[in-house]
């Protein structure tokens, strides 16, 4: 028998260490060559580590959340032959893609029931029963292996008789704390109308009033992976950068009217949101304010004012906030911007962004979308020196001369690095940007 020490290989230019975000093996496991053993996260991406040999795991480098230096031992494996510890596996980016298995007859029946009661809505995978009566469900929303069977109805209920209900009804009853065995129905299955009647006329055993508050157990969540990267980057940005935020109100009535006209005549092109129009306006404004589209290397004491706008687009994903970059945004029209925004957002949510699509930004836009908000004070994406945040569009009466008219108004926020950008520069930039947004025909003028 021999001991093979698998050392963490170089997994990216300039990377000195990586974080353990998942172990797929444990001490004592028998593993095969090319079997996945761990997921490691760097500043750039998450990579899968595969074993170059077969054998038994006898040591692991640490726990999830620990950092491992490049060249340090990651796993020690007991093998039956002699191997070189320098051998390293091929690295492949981790993705969230899941190949769906075919539905069983029981799953198809449940899906048909759900879609019959919810026209136009596809049955969510999390509502389907386990394939084959056990094992792993088709859902990817949460862990299901070894899930406990549903409790039997209490005495006075329907005994051993199985309560028939669609997944949507079961989910609603569970949220309300209602035992379906106590819900009366005149048909062969419990429907939403039966739950409504139960809520109005009876509060049987096991039911909790919707307005009641109930304590939950404390939960300790380890800060690892993407969440740790976000925490570290935001903390470093606030420590190193003296932020200031300027907010102004913009009348986007004409812009919204133009957007509606463009969408009505878009053909096969993607639907325009506010974001591509705002980006086009930013690209028109930046040349007169080069200090906004810049990166500050504070260690070298150098500010680089960029001629091209590589615009970061803050995107919320299940793993946390990600900022993919639209390269050369100034060379794209609004339709091309809309297409690229959609592509990058989908890639971010599927964890398929390349390192090139996540770095090199010169200016960032962050938007809460429909959540909006009155005003925001966004944190700068270091080493950039500014970040722009559009807020919610609201309709309010405004004075137009002696008349009161309806207008669509939006607050626009910008946070800047006060070491590089003066308050006057930031305010002047927003005023110039405001001109394009309030007179949107200028966006299409040379």
Secondary structure, DSSP 8 states (H G I E B T S, - for coil): -EEEEEE----STT--EEEEEEES--TT-EE-TT-EEEEEE-SS-EEEEE-SS-EEEEEES--TT-EEETTSEEEEEEESS---TT-----EE-----------HHHHHHHHHHHHHSTT----GGGS--GGGSS--S--SS--TT--------TTS-TTS---B-HHHHHHHHHHT--GGG---SSSSB-HHHHHHHHHH---TT---TT-------------HHHHHHHHHHHHHHHH--EEEEEEEEE-HHHHHHHHHHHHT-TTS----HHHHHHHHHHHHHTT-TTTSEEEETTTTEEEE-SS--EEEEEEETTEEEEEEETTGGG--HHHHHHHHHHHHHHHHTT---GGGTS--SEEE---GGG--S-------TTBSEEEEEEEEEEEEEEETTEEEEEEEEEEEEEEETTT--HHHHHHHHHHHHHHHHSGGGGG--
